[in-house]
Amino acid sequence: MALRSTYDQVYIGLLTGILFPFVGMIIFYRYHFDTLTLMEFFQQIQRLNKLPQVISIGVITNLAAFYLFLWKKFYYGARGVLAATFLWVLIVVILKYFV
């Protein structure tokens, strides 16, 4: 029961939901652009105005985190991942339409 109370917290899910997309973006970089350095990769996506698309691909990893929390019955953690996903959506909308 102590494991449930430790990890079944909204802030744990929120932190997971904020960090997992970075992992997804790095996986995307390693799979498609391994000839570039990480800095060159970010400069290229910034120059091509593709940052919202790359963030969207990275946010897909939140599905894994969300379903992992649900599978473990950590419902508050799943809420945190969902809240972080909405924050990422807000960032993507701002970058796509207002910047």
C-alpha positions in Angstrom: 0.0 0.0 0.0 2.9 2.3 0.6 3.9 2.0 -3.1 0.5 3.2 -4.2 0.5 6.2 -1.9 4.0 7.1 -3.0 3.5 7.0 -6.8 -0.2 7.7 -7.1 0.2 11.4 -6.8 -0.9 14.0 -9.3 2.5 15.8 -9.2 4.3 12.5 -10.0 2.1 12.1 -13.1 2.6 15.8 -14.0 6.4 15.4 -13.8 6.3 12.2 -15.8 4.0 13.9 -18.4 6.4 16.8 -18.7 9.6 14.8 -19.0 8.4 11.9 -21.3 8.0 14.1 -24.4 11.6 15.1 -24.1 12.5 11.4 -24.2 10.2 11.0 -27.3 11.9 13.9 -29.0 15.3 12.5 -28.4 14.2 9.1 -29.7 12.8 10.9 -32.8 16.1 12.7 -33.2 18.2 9.5 -32.9 16.0 7.6 -35.3 15.7 10.2 -38.1 18.6 12.7 -37.7 21.5 10.8 -36.2 23.9 12.5 -38.6 23.3 15.9 -36.9 24.3 16.9 -33.5 21.5 17.6 -31.1 22.2 21.3 -31.3 22.1 21.2 -35.1 18.9 19.3 -35.0 17.2 21.9 -32.8 18.6 24.7 -35.0 17.2 23.0 -38.1 13.7 22.4 -36.7 13.7 26.0 -35.5 14.8 27.3 -38.9 12.1 25.2 -40.6 9.4 26.2 -38.1 8.8 22.5 -37.3 9.0 22.7 -33.5 5.3 22.2 -32.9 5.3 19.1 -35.0 8.4 17.6 -33.2 6.8 18.4 -29.8 3.6 16.7 -31.0 5.6 13.6 -31.9 7.3 13.7 -28.5 4.0 14.0 -26.6 2.9 10.6 -28.1 5.1 9.0 -25.4 2.7 10.3 -22.8 0.3 7.6 -24.0 2.7 5.0 -22.6 2.9 6.8 -19.3 -0.8 7.3 -19.1 -1.6 3.7 -19.8 1.1 2.5 -17.4 -0.5 4.6 -14.6 -3.9 3.2 -15.5 -2.6 -0.4 -15.6 -1.1 0.0 -12.1 -4.3 1.7 -11.0 -2.5 4.9 -10.1 -5.5 7.1 -11.1 -4.1 10.3 -9.6 -0.9 9.8 -11.5 -2.8 9.3 -14.7 -4.6 12.6 -14.0 -1.2 14.3 -13.7 -0.1 12.8 -17.1 -3.3 14.0 -18.7 -2.8 17.5 -17.2 0.7 17.6 -18.5 -0.5 16.6 -22.0 -2.9 19.5 -22.0 -0.1 21.8 -21.1 1.9 20.5 -24.0 -1.1 21.0 -26.3 -1.3 24.6 -25.1 2.4 25.1 -25.9 2.0 23.6 -29.4 -1.1 25.8 -30.1 0.8 28.9 -29.0 3.9 28.0 -31.0 1.9 27.1 -34.1 -0.6 30.0 -34.2 0.9 32.9 -32.1 4.6 32.8 -32.6 
